[in-house]
Amino acid sequence: GDSVTQMEGPVTLSEEAFLTINCTYTATGYPSLFWYVQYPGEGLQLLLKATKADDKGSNKGFEATYRKETTSFHLEKGSVQVSDSAVYFCALSDLNTGGFKTIFGAGTRLFVKA
Amino acid sequence: NAGVTQTPKFRVLKTGQSMTLLCAQDMNHEYMYWYRQDPGMGLRLIHYSVGEGTTAKGEVPDGYNVSRLKKQNFLLGLESAAPSQTSVYFCASSYSLQGVQETQYFGPGTRLLVL
């Protein structure tokens, strides 16, 4: 079945450092890919998404490119801030699953130190 | 728009007690979901609904029941709570566009402790 694997955390960085959180997926169809972010005490919210191969999603300085050849959707940011400290979830939604369900990765916690 | 709201925010139950968690959305979304979030396990789908009057089982449905009598509401019931159901519960809603599920919108969560 479909699955999402993302790097284990926590990831600890200093402010202004470069961030990469790896995400790979397996899917039988042509999924849409998402990154969600969860701040302490809150629900998840969409950070960015890409719906087809080679699409790049971007938002708030974060970027991720849909790579079909490597089945990856790695999240990157050039210069992190303390306010980026949160848990990041990679997710996919696959047409073959009827478009009804989203598969989430386990989440990667990011700590950014001042 | 309030988006997705959940009631209550926090609850403590004794083993064997029952309760209902309420989720409401004001975005006219077709799809609604209930997830549980446990440390190190991400989100796991409990039940979901693709429209008013319909429900389906997700990944971890045992011990839970749901109902969607109105499009805007999705109720999650625990008939006989167990300590293993201690978790944070999130409700979400979404719509589909051209057969593709779009972004899910999440509620703030309900923290449940079963003693």
Interface residues (C-beta under 8 A of the other chain):
Chain A: S32 F34 Y36 G41 E42 G43 L44 Q45 L46 K49 T51 F89 S93 L95 G99 F100 K101 T102 F104 G105 A106 G107
Chain B: V4 Y31 Y33 G40 M41 G42 L43 L45 Y48 V50 A56 G58 F90 A92 S96 G99 V100 Q101 T103 Q104 F106 G107 P108 G109
